[in-house]
Amino acid sequence: MLRLLIVDDEPDIADGLYTLLQERFPIEFELYKAYSGKSALEWLRRGRFDIVMTDIRMPVLSGLELHKHIRRLWPRCKVVFLTGHSEFDYVYEAIHYDNTSYLLKTEGHEKILDTIGKLAENIAGEQQIEGLMGKAMQQMEQTLPLLQNELLSELLYDESFDRRSRCNQFEELGIPLDPKRPVLLMMAKLIGLDSGSRQAGKAQLHAGMKVIEEQYGYSHLYMKYIFVDKETMAWFIQPASSHLSEPIEQSALWSDTRLAVREYAENAEAAFQQSFHISLFFLLDRSPCEWDDIADRWAMLEHEYHRQSGDRNGVVQVEFGETELYLAKMLRKTDLFGEYLANGQAEAFDSAWDRFKAEPMRMESVYSALSLVFLRHIHRFNLQERLSVRIDLSVLMQPAADQVNLSSYMDYYYRLAMTIFEMQQQDQAERRDRTIDLVKSYIHDHLGEDLSLVRLSEIVQWNPSYLSRAFKKVTGTNVLTYIHEAKLKEAMRMLLQPDLKIHEISAALGFISPPHFTRFFKKASGYTPQDYRSLEER
């Protein structure tokens, strides 16, 4: 449903347009009205509008002045200037804006309705995903470096990309690395980044690194660097494809690669020190790894950096043992499970769990790591009492040596996780239902007041669009229909009281005029209010 705001300092005109559009577009629009530019601006500051139909000449804040605020707050909003003035300067100033139309009040209702209908169609077309994707593809070339950086950063901390997906994304983003071949990792920490002597910004650091690549890079290497955060850089390194055709053993090939990378790193360290007064401390993995293992290797490089405390510079080559790599992988994976539990990401947990179970495991490490994750989560969210009636939590606190059946305990951890997710979904549904009940109660208690989606969303502090979807899901009907049904039911009840006049009922239920109430009642019930009252009195 689109949101449309009518603005005119003459209430009769604003009310008439409101009634006209409500009768012609009962489903397409959520309508609002304001009797001044200032009141309209208050509405615009409370939420997004798709169309604003406004008079031009208004005291205090004119339509043209309001237009400037609309362009600042909601640039995509369509504006229709509706005025009885036809002076050229007004016409010219109005129509030369994008997303802006101009209508004379003398052009009649059908012209107004036709204009609003076409604007609604245009908005629907703009919202089509195909159009958005087309614009995104046009801009992709400008954002390629950012997208490349984002993808490679994700690989450092996650392994959810399968080989086929990696190949497709590398090709799409033009990353000059082969996702089917091993890769060598190198980390650099920028030391002295926050010192008073540092004058370079991030853009200068990028430019400096480009110069270093051009001056000290090697044609027989593919090297792609990214900034992981403000003080950390990462390099992904491979021998160039052309170099692979030469008759050389793999061990010798990677030995030559490491030698070249060390020289490159030493030159980069010297250049950064001289140009930016920043020291670089490099950690170079001693051996290449498969792309699926990158996150584990990167975690080990980070661990090694923290182990080697103190200000350092130069290049250190690091070699990890099998046990170290296994422990790093275990801690990283189980920490990820903790994040999925905390964020309610059941599907992500499920997918990661299947991959986790398929790998070789060491019972003691698995039990200790997973038990710690679940105990942290239970303590953080105070779940012990609620969980203990559904599943035995004592298993988490037994000594690791007592765990002999890995398969049964993996099943236990999974059941515990699914129980937690189920409780989260129940809690979320209960909170949603309570909120919708609050909205319904507010509607019934304030039938004669502002019951716009904006107002209702402010009452419960929800996003208007989310409230609309949640209300429909819980009640089976949309908010506007529910309000109309509530007003109809209350109108029927009030009409049974002979001492209440029609205009009093109309005002009590928030209708802009008795004729408007009469049209609403007849459309909804098939009777005019007076006919319904007479029928019930028989």
Disulfide bonds with the S-S distance in Angstrom:
none
